[in-house]
Amino acid sequence: MKLQTISIFVDDQQQALDFYAGTLGFEVTADVPLGEHRWLTVRLGDSDAATEVSLEPKGHPAVAPFTDALAADGIPWCVLGVDDIDAEHQRLTALGVTFTQPPTDVGPVIVAVLDDTCGNLLQLAQRTG
Amino acid sequence: MADIYKALADGTRRALLDELVERDEQTLFELCSRLAMKHDLTPTRQAVSQHLDVLESAGLVTVERRGRYKLHTIDTTPLAEIAERWPTRKAGT
C-alpha cells in the first residue's frame, strides 16, 4: 500500500495549476475534463512512487469555511520538504509569491509559510538535525 | 479597553510580546509555534487567541487582515504610561 493521491481544495483549478505547476514546479499527472471541473493531479518529481496531489474544486459547502478559517489563523495545509529553504524563499519571492512567515529556525527544522494563491497556505521545511 | 497592567500580568502574554518584538506581522500559527519551541508553552490555539484579544484590547497588539490571513504586530506606545506614572527614581533621592 502507498499514499497514492491526496487532495488540496482550491478556489480555481486553472489558477491552482498555474501556481503548483508553473511556480512551484509540480508535474501534471492527469488533467481530465469532468463537466464544469477537471480531475487534475500533480506530483513533485517524476517518480511513480511520488504521491499525487489532486487540485480539488471547493464544491462541498463545508470546505470554504474550513479552509478560510485555517488561512485566517495562518495554519498551513501541508508541508513541502526542501534542501535549502533560504534559496527557495528567495526564488519564490522573486516570482511574486507571498510568504506569511519567512524562514524561521524552530530547532529541528527551519520553516516558512507561503500563500498558494488559491486559498491555502503551504509550509516549507528544511530539516536541520 | 483592558488596562495594560492586566495585559502584562500574564506570563504567556509577556512571551507573546517578546516574540512580536522580534518580528512584526505574525500569524496566530507562527505565534503558537514560537511559544512552543522557544518558551515551552503549549496553550491551546483558542487560549492564545484569547490572550491576543486581551493584548489587542490594551492597545499593545494591532491586528491587520491582509488577504485571507490575520497578522499581529506589537505596539509598545501604551507602555509609556508606566514610566510617566512612575518616573525612574532611586530610593533616597
Backbone of each chain as ProteinMPNN parsed JSONL, in Angstrom:
{"seq_chain_A": "MKLQTISIFVDDQQQALDFYAGTLGFEVTADVPLGEHRWLTVRLGDSDAATEVSLEPKGHPAVAPFTDALAADGIPWCVLGVDDIDAEHQRLTALGVTFTQPPTDVGPVIVAVLDDTCGNLLQLAQRTG", "coords_chain_A": {"N_chain_A": [[0.848, -1.192, 0.0], [0.422, 2.269, -0.698], [0.574, 5.827, -0.234], [-1.348, 7.201, -2.456], [-2.853, 9.363, -3.665], [-3.566, 12.652, -2.629], [-5.682, 15.286, -1.519], [-5.889, 18.778, -2.3], [-7.85, 21.472, -1.577], [-9.016, 23.88, -3.806], [-9.633, 27.279, -4.883], [-9.874, 27.796, -7.582], [-9.313, 25.868, -10.339], [-7.658, 26.256, -12.597], [-6.086, 28.431, -11.85], [-4.838, 27.242, -9.713], [-3.387, 25.256, -11.022], [-1.616, 26.845, -12.481], [-0.121, 27.862, -10.377], [0.849, 25.615, -8.853], [2.065, 23.972, -10.808], [3.327, 25.818, -12.533], [4.649, 27.797, -10.854], [5.606, 26.469, -8.465], [6.642, 24.125, -9.509], [5.563, 21.537, -9.822], [4.74, 18.454, -11.504], [2.356, 17.743, -14.017], [0.085, 15.1, -13.716], [-2.391, 14.127, -14.39], [-5.103, 15.349, -16.276], [-8.151, 15.641, -16.708], [-11.11, 16.383, -18.33], [-14.147, 17.025, -16.628], [-17.061, 17.722, -16.954], [-18.04, 20.661, -15.468], [-15.736, 20.899, -13.97], [-12.34, 19.6, -13.529], [-10.518, 16.498, -13.406], [-7.719, 16.779, -11.85], [-4.43, 16.278, -11.395], [-1.261, 16.519, -9.765], [2.299, 16.113, -9.244], [5.33, 15.982, -7.306], [8.453, 15.788, -8.776], [9.495, 13.034, -10.94], [8.963, 10.495, -10.235], [7.157, 7.448, -10.124], [6.473, 6.62, -7.666], [5.976, 8.827, -6.192], [3.678, 10.759, -4.259], [0.561, 11.741, -5.552], [-1.028, 14.9, -5.971], [-4.274, 15.942, -5.791], [-5.833, 18.603, -7.274], [-8.393, 19.963, -6.073], [-11.666, 21.078, -6.685], [-13.575, 23.45, -4.705], [-16.187, 22.212, -4.039], [-17.944, 21.207, -2.056], [-20.098, 22.472, 0.499], [-18.996, 22.623, 3.049], [-16.344, 23.053, 2.796], [-15.209, 25.628, 2.119], [-15.654, 27.314, 4.482], [-13.995, 25.905, 6.225], [-11.373, 25.909, 5.024], [-11.018, 28.661, 4.877], [-10.971, 29.4, 7.572], [-8.66, 28.131, 8.479], [-6.711, 29.461, 6.947], [-7.042, 32.083, 7.884], [-5.979, 31.974, 10.448], [-3.422, 31.439, 9.82], [-2.57, 28.858, 9.377], [-0.831, 26.267, 7.874], [-1.66, 23.984, 5.206], [-0.268, 21.747, 4.242], [3.034, 20.245, 4.189], [5.982, 21.004, 2.478], [8.974, 19.527, 1.772], [12.241, 20.868, 1.687], [15.639, 21.327, 0.511], [17.194, 23.587, 0.754], [16.113, 26.134, 2.329], [16.364, 28.899, 2.414], [17.229, 29.555, -0.156], [15.005, 28.702, -1.647], [13.049, 30.371, -0.599], [13.98, 32.815, -1.469], [13.937, 32.448, -4.268], [11.183, 31.978, -4.743], [9.993, 34.281, -3.718], [10.984, 36.125, -5.522], [9.487, 35.372, -7.674], [7.123, 36.435, -7.059], [5.666, 35.28, -5.028], [3.784, 35.248, -2.014], [4.814, 35.278, 1.311], [3.649, 34.309, 4.473], [5.125, 33.799, 6.609], [8.486, 34.197, 7.019], [11.57, 32.275, 6.491], [12.098, 30.56, 9.473], [13.902, 29.603, 12.228], [13.186, 26.885, 14.118], [14.387, 25.026, 15.704], [14.494, 21.745, 15.345], [13.831, 21.983, 12.69], [13.852, 24.348, 9.953], [11.374, 26.572, 9.132], [8.932, 27.909, 6.839], [6.144, 29.809, 5.633], [3.875, 29.914, 2.976], [1.64, 31.482, 0.587], [-0.669, 29.918, -1.479], [-2.094, 31.098, -3.476], [-4.609, 30.208, -4.14], [-6.24, 29.81, -1.998], [-5.011, 28.43, 0.105], [-2.484, 27.903, 2.639], [0.914, 26.914, 2.537], [3.502, 25.02, 4.0], [7.006, 25.33, 4.005], [9.743, 23.254, 4.708], [12.891, 22.719, 6.098], [14.984, 20.275, 7.186], [17.122, 20.395, 9.999], [18.508, 18.822, 11.694]], "CA_chain_A": [[0.0, 0.0, 0.0], [1.15, 3.536, -0.634], [-0.295, 7.005, -0.282], [-1.356, 7.466, -3.892], [-3.354, 10.697, -4.013], [-4.105, 13.434, -1.524], [-6.342, 16.44, -2.143], [-5.828, 20.149, -1.8], [-9.022, 22.185, -2.085], [-8.588, 25.152, -4.403], [-10.7, 28.177, -5.354], [-9.973, 27.794, -9.038], [-8.358, 24.835, -10.752], [-6.652, 26.775, -13.531], [-5.159, 29.232, -11.046], [-4.059, 26.278, -8.93], [-2.435, 24.625, -11.942], [-0.568, 27.842, -12.755], [0.766, 28.017, -9.226], [1.531, 24.374, -8.453], [2.949, 23.52, -11.884], [4.141, 26.921, -13.05], [5.52, 28.458, -9.873], [6.296, 25.548, -7.555], [7.381, 23.121, -10.28], [4.964, 20.199, -9.847], [4.487, 17.902, -12.833], [0.948, 17.348, -14.172], [-0.034, 13.658, -13.962], [-3.693, 13.875, -15.021], [-5.917, 16.538, -16.496], [-9.286, 15.03, -17.396], [-12.318, 17.211, -18.197], [-15.299, 16.364, -15.994], [-18.103, 18.739, -16.902], [-17.61, 22.008, -15.061], [-14.409, 20.824, -13.365], [-11.39, 18.637, -14.115], [-9.723, 15.653, -12.491], [-6.443, 17.429, -12.112], [-3.464, 15.863, -10.377], [0.135, 16.921, -9.978], [3.197, 15.497, -8.258], [6.681, 16.54, -7.3], [9.404, 14.831, -9.319], [8.909, 12.193, -11.974], [8.898, 9.12, -9.761], [5.807, 6.907, -9.977], [6.217, 6.4, -6.243], [5.625, 10.093, -5.542], [2.249, 10.953, -4.017], [-0.099, 12.747, -6.391], [-1.913, 15.856, -5.311], [-5.443, 16.311, -6.584], [-6.22, 20.004, -7.072], [-9.815, 19.648, -5.973], [-12.52, 22.266, -6.54], [-14.263, 23.553, -3.406], [-17.605, 22.028, -4.307], [-18.767, 20.936, -0.876], [-20.284, 23.706, 1.28], [-18.207, 22.651, 4.295], [-14.918, 23.25, 2.526], [-14.765, 27.023, 2.177], [-15.479, 27.787, 5.87], [-12.864, 25.185, 6.804], [-10.094, 26.425, 4.505], [-10.909, 30.081, 5.237], [-10.608, 29.501, 8.991], [-7.24, 27.766, 8.604], [-5.893, 30.533, 6.375], [-7.125, 33.275, 8.74], [-5.06, 31.802, 11.575], [-2.063, 31.235, 9.31], [-2.215, 27.437, 9.513], [-0.587, 25.659, 6.565], [-2.394, 22.751, 4.944], [0.672, 20.628, 4.158], [4.444, 20.607, 4.297], [6.854, 20.626, 1.367], [10.357, 19.459, 2.239], [13.229, 21.468, 0.779], [17.024, 21.18, 0.978], [17.758, 24.906, 1.063], [14.907, 26.945, 2.464], [16.652, 30.308, 2.087], [17.254, 29.662, -1.616], [13.619, 28.592, -2.125], [12.36, 31.597, -0.19], [14.449, 33.867, -2.371], [13.451, 32.151, -5.609], [9.73, 32.132, -4.826], [9.686, 35.698, -3.509], [11.281, 36.791, -6.793], [8.393, 35.039, -8.593], [5.915, 37.128, -6.608], [4.944, 34.505, -4.012], [3.654, 35.899, -0.711], [5.084, 34.454, 2.494], [3.121, 34.836, 5.732], [6.197, 33.6, 7.593], [9.776, 33.957, 6.368], [12.258, 31.157, 7.133], [12.236, 30.736, 10.917], [14.557, 28.443, 12.837], [12.46, 26.454, 15.308], [15.084, 23.899, 16.343], [14.789, 20.608, 14.454], [13.585, 22.384, 11.305], [13.606, 25.75, 9.614], [10.092, 26.548, 8.428], [8.395, 29.135, 6.269], [4.768, 29.56, 5.192], [3.557, 30.709, 1.789], [0.263, 31.527, 0.104], [-0.718, 29.217, -2.782], [-2.926, 31.972, -4.338], [-5.953, 29.688, -4.4], [-6.989, 29.555, -0.775], [-4.308, 27.653, 1.136], [-1.095, 28.187, 2.991], [1.771, 25.732, 2.495], [4.732, 25.2, 4.774], [8.273, 24.767, 3.544], [10.521, 22.819, 5.865], [14.238, 22.17, 5.878], [15.464, 19.636, 8.417], [18.452, 20.872, 10.369], [19.166, 17.792, 12.518]], "C_chain_A": [[0.887, 1.246, 0.0], [0.148, 4.684, -0.67], [-0.294, 7.511, -1.715], [-1.728, 8.913, -4.215], [-3.885, 11.383, -2.767], [-4.625, 14.739, -2.114], [-5.972, 17.762, -1.477], [-7.023, 20.866, -2.41], [-8.601, 23.561, -2.589], [-9.793, 25.95, -4.901], [-10.98, 27.949, -6.833], [-8.901, 26.853, -9.571], [-7.284, 25.36, -11.703], [-5.594, 27.595, -12.786], [-4.248, 28.321, -10.221], [-2.994, 25.62, -9.805], [-1.278, 25.583, -12.242], [0.415, 27.918, -11.602], [1.558, 26.744, -8.94], [2.498, 23.884, -9.542], [3.898, 24.653, -12.292], [5.132, 27.461, -12.047], [6.313, 27.462, -9.026], [7.054, 24.45, -8.292], [6.857, 21.708, -10.172], [4.78, 19.779, -11.3], [3.015, 17.466, -12.902], [0.883, 15.85, -14.478], [-1.392, 13.278, -14.542], [-4.426, 15.198, -15.162], [-7.098, 16.103, -17.366], [-10.522, 15.91, -17.22], [-13.46, 16.421, -17.586], [-16.403, 17.405, -15.855], [-17.508, 20.085, -16.533], [-16.165, 22.016, -14.557], [-13.518, 19.821, -14.094], [-10.88, 17.718, -13.013], [-8.289, 16.04, -12.784], [-5.464, 17.03, -11.013], [-2.05, 16.266, -10.78], [0.998, 16.163, -8.978], [4.562, 16.164, -8.36], [7.652, 15.472, -7.785], [8.718, 13.905, -10.304], [8.828, 10.73, -11.549], [7.453, 8.663, -9.628], [5.455, 6.689, -8.512], [5.767, 7.679, -5.543], [4.108, 10.211, -5.381], [1.707, 12.042, -4.947], [-0.916, 13.693, -5.512], [-3.052, 16.175, -6.264], [-5.799, 17.757, -6.253], [-7.744, 20.043, -7.205], [-10.654, 20.913, -5.836], [-13.291, 22.243, -5.218], [-15.763, 23.381, -3.565], [-18.461, 21.907, -3.061], [-18.879, 22.173, 0.003], [-19.452, 23.771, 2.565], [-16.774, 23.105, 4.036], [-14.466, 24.702, 2.699], [-14.632, 27.553, 3.608], [-14.253, 27.163, 6.536], [-11.534, 25.789, 6.332], [-9.909, 27.898, 4.866], [-10.439, 30.241, 6.684], [-9.137, 29.143, 9.199], [-6.356, 28.903, 8.104], [-5.879, 31.753, 7.297], [-6.137, 33.188, 9.898], [-3.64, 31.47, 11.127], [-1.608, 29.785, 9.331], [-2.016, 26.795, 8.14], [-1.283, 24.307, 6.429], [-1.45, 21.561, 4.831], [2.109, 21.152, 4.104], [5.197, 20.113, 3.065], [8.291, 20.653, 1.869], [11.303, 20.069, 1.214], [14.627, 21.295, 1.382], [17.607, 22.513, 1.426], [16.623, 25.921, 1.11], [15.166, 28.414, 2.114], [16.651, 30.518, 0.578], [15.841, 29.602, -2.186], [12.829, 29.858, -1.801], [12.709, 32.738, -1.133], [13.863, 33.681, -3.777], [11.955, 32.444, -5.732], [9.307, 33.585, -4.612], [9.908, 36.472, -4.801], [10.18, 36.517, -7.82], [7.067, 35.659, -8.142], [5.111, 36.373, -5.565], [4.942, 35.26, -2.685], [3.937, 34.896, 0.405], [4.42, 35.096, 3.707], [4.147, 34.658, 6.846], [7.493, 33.335, 6.836], [10.485, 32.791, 7.06], [12.564, 31.457, 8.602], [12.81, 29.461, 11.504], [13.813, 28.062, 14.102], [13.091, 25.206, 15.927], [15.363, 22.789, 15.355], [14.588, 20.927, 12.97], [13.602, 23.904, 11.175], [12.344, 25.741, 8.764], [9.742, 27.919, 7.874], [6.997, 28.799, 5.773], [4.446, 30.494, 4.034], [2.101, 30.529, 1.376], [0.208, 30.895, -1.285], [-1.6, 29.93, -3.82], [-4.325, 31.419, -4.61], [-6.582, 29.159, -3.122], [-6.274, 28.826, 0.333], [-2.946, 28.232, 1.451], [-0.334, 26.87, 2.976], [3.025, 26.023, 3.303], [5.913, 24.597, 4.018], [9.053, 24.369, 4.78], [11.864, 22.259, 5.419], [14.71, 21.579, 7.196], [16.873, 20.126, 8.718], [19.227, 19.815, 11.144], [19.794, 16.688, 11.694]], "O_chain_A": [[1.954, 1.27, 0.614], [-0.995, 4.509, -1.093], [0.651, 8.174, -2.143], [-1.014, 9.6, -4.945], [-4.57, 10.767, -1.95], [-4.076, 15.243, -3.094], [-5.772, 17.841, -0.265], [-7.19, 20.868, -3.629], [-7.92, 24.311, -1.89], [-10.821, 25.391, -5.284], [-12.126, 27.913, -7.28], [-7.716, 27.026, -9.283], [-6.127, 24.948, -11.619], [-4.395, 27.481, -13.04], [-3.059, 28.589, -10.053], [-1.85, 25.449, -9.386], [-0.113, 25.183, -12.254], [1.624, 28.025, -11.807], [2.781, 26.782, -8.801], [3.605, 23.439, -9.243], [5.11, 24.463, -12.383], [6.321, 27.574, -12.343], [7.529, 27.585, -8.883], [8.014, 23.899, -7.753], [7.607, 20.759, -10.4], [4.678, 20.612, -12.2], [2.494, 16.887, -11.949], [1.552, 15.379, -15.398], [-1.527, 12.205, -15.131], [-4.373, 16.053, -14.278], [-7.049, 16.187, -18.593], [-10.942, 16.163, -16.091], [-13.715, 15.281, -17.976], [-16.649, 17.911, -14.76], [-16.595, 20.583, -17.192], [-15.457, 23.013, -14.699], [-13.889, 19.272, -15.131], [-10.817, 18.101, -11.845], [-7.722, 15.681, -13.816], [-5.639, 17.393, -9.85], [-1.706, 16.341, -11.96], [0.495, 15.635, -7.986], [4.896, 16.812, -9.353], [7.666, 14.362, -7.251], [7.503, 13.977, -10.488], [8.65, 9.839, -12.38], [6.615, 9.388, -9.091], [4.28, 6.586, -8.157], [5.239, 7.628, -4.432], [3.35, 9.81, -6.264], [2.304, 13.106, -5.106], [-1.418, 13.314, -4.454], [-2.834, 16.617, -7.392], [-6.037, 18.096, -5.093], [-8.292, 20.143, -8.303], [-10.385, 21.739, -4.963], [-13.616, 21.182, -4.685], [-16.531, 24.294, -3.262], [-19.57, 22.438, -3.008], [-17.882, 22.857, 0.237], [-19.23, 24.854, 3.106], [-16.071, 23.499, 4.966], [-13.457, 24.969, 3.352], [-13.621, 28.173, 3.936], [-13.56, 27.818, 7.315], [-10.678, 26.136, 7.146], [-8.792, 28.341, 5.13], [-9.616, 31.104, 6.987], [-8.448, 29.776, 9.999], [-5.375, 29.267, 8.752], [-4.838, 32.386, 7.478], [-5.533, 34.187, 10.288], [-2.758, 31.247, 11.956], [-0.41, 29.505, 9.306], [-2.941, 26.782, 7.327], [-1.468, 23.584, 7.408], [-1.793, 20.467, 5.278], [2.345, 22.355, 3.988], [5.066, 18.958, 2.662], [8.77, 21.686, 2.338], [11.179, 19.815, 0.016], [14.782, 21.139, 2.593], [18.41, 22.569, 2.356], [16.223, 26.486, 0.092], [14.288, 29.091, 1.581], [16.143, 31.524, 0.083], [15.506, 30.357, -3.099], [12.048, 30.348, -2.617], [11.848, 33.519, -1.539], [13.364, 34.626, -4.389], [11.512, 33.074, -6.692], [8.371, 34.062, -5.253], [9.129, 37.361, -5.143], [9.959, 37.319, -8.727], [6.025, 35.44, -8.759], [3.992, 36.771, -5.242], [5.952, 35.835, -2.28], [3.369, 33.804, 0.434], [4.6, 36.289, 3.952], [4.049, 35.289, 7.898], [7.59, 32.359, 6.093], [10.039, 32.357, 8.122], [13.197, 32.461, 8.932], [12.271, 28.373, 11.303], [13.802, 28.829, 15.065], [12.412, 24.425, 16.593], [16.337, 22.852, 14.605], [15.11, 20.227, 12.102], [13.396, 24.637, 12.142], [12.251, 24.993, 7.791], [10.197, 28.947, 8.375], [6.693, 27.633, 5.519], [4.704, 31.696, 4.093], [1.432, 29.569, 1.759], [0.96, 31.295, -2.174], [-1.818, 29.411, -4.915], [-5.141, 32.09, -5.242], [-7.35, 28.197, -3.141], [-6.849, 28.614, 1.401], [-2.344, 28.946, 0.65], [-0.872, 25.83, 3.358], [3.542, 27.14, 3.288], [5.824, 23.5, 3.467], [9.025, 25.073, 5.79], [11.955, 21.447, 4.498], [14.825, 22.284, 8.198], [17.707, 20.258, 7.823], [20.452, 19.888, 11.247], [20.379, 15.759, 12.249]]}, "seq_chain_B": "MADIYKALADGTRRALLDELVERDEQTLFELCSRLAMKHDLTPTRQAVSQHLDVLESAGLVTVERRGRYKLHTIDTTPLAEIAERWPTRKAGT", "coords_chain_B": {"N_chain_B": [[-11.668, 49.109, 27.185], [-9.004, 46.961, 27.952], [-6.801, 47.186, 30.771], [-3.276, 47.999, 30.67], [-1.822, 46.871, 32.685], [-3.164, 44.607, 33.529], [-2.964, 43.212, 31.165], [-0.236, 42.726, 31.026], [0.164, 41.102, 33.146], [0.181, 38.413, 32.79], [2.142, 35.554, 32.095], [2.24, 34.156, 29.629], [1.216, 36.048, 27.899], [3.182, 37.987, 28.096], [5.263, 36.578, 26.932], [4.282, 36.368, 24.35], [4.434, 39.041, 23.57], [7.21, 39.31, 23.674], [7.954, 37.722, 21.496], [6.74, 39.072, 19.418], [8.156, 41.413, 19.401], [10.416, 40.582, 18.159], [9.638, 40.105, 15.536], [7.431, 41.739, 13.335], [3.982, 41.436, 12.281], [2.908, 38.704, 12.546], [1.306, 35.532, 12.146], [-1.344, 33.776, 13.903], [-0.68, 31.092, 13.926], [2.145, 31.132, 13.63], [2.852, 32.42, 16.001], [1.933, 30.586, 17.923], [3.651, 28.433, 17.325], [6.11, 29.574, 18.014], [5.776, 30.021, 20.77], [5.678, 27.401, 21.657], [8.144, 26.272, 20.786], [10.155, 27.985, 21.724], [9.513, 28.87, 24.252], [8.513, 26.798, 25.598], [5.808, 26.647, 25.988], [2.567, 25.491, 25.681], [-0.208, 26.306, 25.218], [-3.703, 25.976, 24.252], [-4.733, 26.683, 20.87], [-6.923, 28.294, 20.872], [-6.765, 29.465, 23.384], [-4.459, 31.001, 23.097], [-5.354, 32.745, 21.196], [-7.259, 34.102, 22.697], [-5.588, 35.347, 24.554], [-4.274, 37.069, 22.824], [-6.395, 38.689, 22.143], [-6.781, 40.08, 24.551], [-4.381, 41.504, 24.685], [-4.667, 43.024, 22.399], [-6.87, 44.523, 23.068], [-5.803, 46.07, 25.073], [-4.289, 47.714, 23.626], [-1.766, 46.955, 22.955], [-1.211, 45.228, 20.961], [-1.727, 45.165, 17.492], [-4.042, 44.159, 15.005], [-4.078, 43.122, 11.742], [-5.95, 42.489, 8.886], [-4.927, 40.831, 6.117], [-5.256, 39.962, 2.817], [-6.197, 36.679, 3.068], [-5.44, 36.21, 5.624], [-4.764, 36.893, 9.132], [-2.714, 39.248, 10.653], [-0.464, 39.91, 13.289], [0.837, 42.615, 15.162], [3.169, 44.273, 17.287], [2.573, 47.037, 19.497], [4.159, 49.26, 21.348], [3.537, 51.644, 22.464], [1.495, 52.177, 24.51], [2.873, 51.433, 26.815], [4.378, 53.521, 27.718], [2.935, 54.866, 29.547], [3.504, 53.697, 31.994], [6.099, 54.552, 32.694], [5.613, 57.24, 32.794], [3.848, 57.471, 34.863], [5.222, 56.384, 36.985], [8.015, 57.711, 37.221], [11.52, 57.056, 36.709], [13.203, 56.629, 39.693], [15.511, 56.635, 42.248], [15.721, 55.026, 45.431], [15.818, 57.178, 48.194], [16.589, 59.429, 46.868]], "CA_chain_B": [[-10.263, 48.775, 26.914], [-8.333, 46.297, 29.074], [-5.639, 48.012, 31.104], [-2.007, 47.372, 30.313], [-1.297, 46.111, 33.822], [-3.79, 43.285, 33.442], [-2.417, 42.549, 29.978], [1.152, 42.325, 31.286], [0.237, 40.265, 34.352], [0.212, 37.003, 32.44], [3.424, 35.162, 31.501], [2.073, 33.803, 28.208], [1.054, 37.298, 27.14], [4.506, 38.629, 28.014], [6.043, 35.819, 25.934], [3.779, 36.769, 23.017], [5.03, 40.351, 23.26], [8.638, 39.065, 23.395], [8.094, 37.2, 20.129], [6.327, 40.1, 18.451], [9.245, 42.387, 19.303], [11.39, 40.029, 17.2], [9.145, 40.234, 14.162], [6.065, 42.23, 13.147], [3.098, 40.766, 11.321], [2.906, 37.245, 12.687], [0.006, 34.856, 12.232], [-1.579, 33.001, 15.122], [0.085, 29.849, 13.769], [3.56, 31.381, 13.921], [2.993, 32.729, 17.425], [1.795, 29.328, 18.67], [4.896, 27.671, 17.136], [7.189, 30.2, 18.781], [5.548, 29.761, 22.199], [6.005, 26.002, 21.928], [9.549, 25.946, 20.562], [11.103, 28.855, 22.423], [9.125, 29.156, 25.634], [7.967, 25.58, 26.175], [4.417, 26.92, 26.347], [1.681, 24.881, 24.693], [-1.641, 26.514, 25.435], [-4.478, 25.695, 23.038], [-4.768, 27.794, 19.907], [-8.0, 29.185, 21.307], [-6.267, 30.233, 24.522], [-3.53, 32.014, 22.57], [-6.21, 33.726, 20.532], [-7.85, 34.939, 23.752], [-4.512, 36.193, 25.075], [-4.041, 38.133, 21.837], [-7.525, 39.621, 22.27], [-6.511, 40.947, 25.708], [-3.289, 42.417, 24.288], [-5.218, 43.97, 21.416], [-7.774, 45.404, 23.799], [-4.958, 47.009, 25.834], [-3.564, 48.557, 22.661], [-0.372, 46.506, 22.829], [-1.1, 44.465, 19.715], [-2.689, 45.516, 16.452], [-4.324, 43.033, 14.112], [-4.421, 43.574, 10.396], [-6.348, 41.411, 7.992], [-4.348, 41.046, 4.789], [-5.636, 38.788, 2.056], [-7.042, 35.771, 3.83], [-4.903, 35.914, 6.942], [-4.682, 37.977, 10.11], [-1.326, 39.438, 11.077], [-0.368, 40.61, 14.577], [2.022, 43.466, 15.305], [3.247, 44.887, 18.619], [2.621, 48.499, 19.633], [4.578, 49.46, 22.749], [3.189, 53.006, 22.895], [0.803, 52.282, 25.809], [3.779, 51.17, 27.954], [4.929, 54.794, 28.187], [2.136, 55.259, 30.717], [4.151, 53.204, 33.218], [7.219, 55.433, 33.031], [5.088, 58.566, 33.122], [3.188, 57.388, 36.164], [6.285, 56.179, 37.988], [9.302, 58.002, 36.58], [12.647, 56.389, 37.371], [13.681, 57.347, 40.872], [16.177, 55.71, 43.172], [15.38, 55.252, 46.832], [16.678, 58.109, 48.922], [16.962, 60.633, 46.095]], "C_chain_B": [[-9.629, 48.139, 28.145], [-7.105, 47.129, 29.456], [-4.34, 47.244, 30.86], [-1.452, 46.525, 31.45], [-1.875, 44.695, 33.82], [-3.173, 42.513, 32.261], [-1.024, 41.999, 30.251], [1.277, 41.322, 32.427], [0.432, 38.792, 34.037], [1.49, 36.652, 31.671], [3.326, 34.812, 30.025], [1.938, 35.072, 27.365], [2.385, 38.042, 27.044], [5.374, 37.908, 26.974], [5.586, 36.18, 24.522], [4.374, 38.11, 22.611], [6.516, 40.193, 22.934], [8.829, 38.609, 21.949], [7.712, 38.242, 19.087], [7.365, 41.214, 18.33], [10.264, 41.907, 18.264], [10.936, 40.199, 15.76], [7.706, 40.716, 14.155], [5.284, 41.267, 12.275], [3.201, 39.246, 11.376], [1.48, 36.709, 12.738], [-0.11, 34.159, 13.584], [-0.751, 31.714, 15.088], [1.557, 30.05, 14.135], [3.755, 31.647, 15.412], [2.87, 31.462, 18.277], [3.064, 28.489, 18.55], [6.009, 28.243, 17.994], [7.027, 29.968, 20.284], [6.004, 28.347, 22.548], [7.507, 25.76, 21.861], [10.483, 26.75, 21.46], [10.77, 29.076, 23.887], [8.564, 27.926, 26.339], [6.533, 25.79, 26.675], [3.517, 26.329, 25.261], [0.215, 25.056, 25.064], [-2.391, 26.171, 24.149], [-4.457, 26.93, 22.144], [-5.817, 28.823, 20.333], [-7.545, 30.054, 22.479], [-5.321, 31.33, 24.046], [-4.323, 33.132, 21.895], [-6.833, 34.67, 21.565], [-6.805, 35.851, 24.383], [-4.258, 37.365, 24.121], [-5.169, 39.158, 21.872], [-7.294, 40.598, 23.426], [-5.439, 41.974, 25.351], [-3.796, 43.463, 23.295], [-6.097, 44.999, 22.122], [-7.004, 46.44, 24.622], [-4.141, 47.905, 24.901], [-2.132, 48.127, 22.426], [-0.127, 45.694, 21.558], [-2.138, 45.002, 18.73], [-2.835, 44.316, 15.515], [-4.753, 43.592, 12.766], [-4.823, 42.366, 9.57], [-5.759, 41.723, 6.631], [-4.581, 39.79, 3.955], [-6.535, 37.932, 2.925], [-6.58, 35.605, 5.263], [-4.837, 37.152, 7.816], [-3.263, 38.046, 10.643], [-1.284, 40.321, 12.32], [0.945, 41.374, 14.678], [1.992, 44.127, 16.68], [3.221, 46.411, 18.513], [2.948, 48.797, 21.102], [4.204, 50.844, 23.281], [2.495, 53.059, 24.269], [1.717, 52.075, 27.016], [4.388, 52.455, 28.501], [4.197, 55.27, 29.432], [2.813, 54.846, 32.028], [5.255, 54.153, 33.66], [6.743, 56.846, 33.377], [4.494, 58.577, 34.526], [4.211, 57.226, 37.288], [7.635, 56.446, 37.341], [10.441, 57.355, 37.382], [13.15, 57.228, 38.535], [14.317, 56.339, 41.798], [15.775, 56.039, 44.587], [16.356, 56.246, 47.447], [17.079, 59.328, 48.112], [15.766, 61.555, 45.981]], "O_chain_B": [[-9.697, 48.69, 29.243], [-6.446, 47.706, 28.591], [-4.315, 46.013, 30.846], [-0.703, 45.576, 31.216], [-1.17, 43.719, 34.074], [-2.9, 41.316, 32.36], [-0.67, 40.927, 29.762], [2.347, 40.758, 32.655], [0.804, 38.009, 34.912], [1.875, 37.346, 30.73], [4.227, 35.133, 29.25], [2.476, 35.157, 26.261], [2.679, 38.659, 26.02], [6.124, 38.542, 26.232], [6.403, 36.285, 23.607], [4.771, 38.302, 21.461], [7.029, 40.854, 22.032], [9.75, 39.055, 21.265], [8.292, 38.288, 18.002], [7.454, 41.88, 17.299], [10.894, 42.713, 17.58], [11.755, 40.412, 14.866], [6.859, 40.182, 14.87], [5.853, 40.396, 11.616], [3.535, 38.592, 10.387], [0.577, 37.337, 13.29], [0.872, 33.978, 14.304], [-0.189, 31.303, 16.103], [2.142, 29.243, 14.857], [4.711, 31.158, 16.014], [3.616, 31.285, 19.24], [3.516, 27.9, 19.532], [6.762, 27.502, 18.625], [8.009, 29.746, 20.992], [6.627, 28.116, 23.584], [8.084, 25.132, 22.748], [11.505, 26.229, 21.907], [11.643, 29.432, 24.678], [8.187, 27.984, 27.509], [6.111, 25.185, 27.66], [3.678, 26.626, 24.077], [-0.518, 24.077, 25.207], [-1.787, 26.086, 23.08], [-4.203, 28.049, 22.59], [-5.636, 30.031, 20.181], [-7.893, 31.232, 22.56], [-5.377, 32.458, 24.537], [-3.991, 34.311, 22.019], [-6.925, 35.877, 21.341], [-7.101, 37.0, 24.712], [-4.054, 38.5, 24.552], [-4.94, 40.348, 21.66], [-7.572, 41.791, 23.303], [-5.565, 43.156, 25.669], [-3.404, 44.629, 23.345], [-6.065, 46.188, 21.807], [-7.488, 47.55, 24.842], [-3.385, 48.76, 25.363], [-1.364, 48.838, 21.778], [1.014, 45.5, 21.138], [-3.284, 45.259, 19.098], [-1.886, 43.571, 15.27], [-5.662, 44.417, 12.669], [-4.129, 41.349, 9.554], [-6.056, 42.767, 6.05], [-4.16, 38.696, 4.33], [-7.531, 38.418, 3.46], [-7.247, 34.934, 6.05], [-4.852, 38.286, 7.337], [-2.682, 37.034, 11.035], [-1.971, 41.34, 12.4], [2.011, 40.865, 14.334], [0.928, 44.496, 17.178], [3.766, 46.996, 17.578], [2.111, 48.605, 21.984], [4.522, 51.177, 24.422], [2.857, 53.886, 25.106], [1.379, 52.494, 28.123], [4.865, 52.475, 29.635], [4.758, 55.982, 30.264], [2.714, 55.543, 33.038], [5.347, 54.517, 34.832], [7.385, 57.557, 34.151], [4.619, 59.55, 35.27], [4.101, 57.819, 38.361], [8.329, 55.507, 36.951], [10.32, 57.142, 38.588], [13.482, 58.402, 38.368], [13.725, 55.303, 42.1], [15.517, 57.197, 44.912], [17.567, 56.157, 47.242], [17.825, 60.177, 48.6], [15.864, 62.62, 45.373]]}, "name": "protein", "num_of_chains": 2, "seq": "MKLQTISIFVDDQQQALDFYAGTLGFEVTADVPLGEHRWLTVRLGDSDAATEVSLEPKGHPAVAPFTDALAADGIPWCVLGVDDIDAEHQRLTALGVTFTQPPTDVGPVIVAVLDDTCGNLLQLAQRTGMADIYKALADGTRRALLDELVERDEQTLFELCSRLAMKHDLTPTRQAVSQHLDVLESAGLVTVERRGRYKLHTIDTTPLAEIAERWPTRKAGT"}
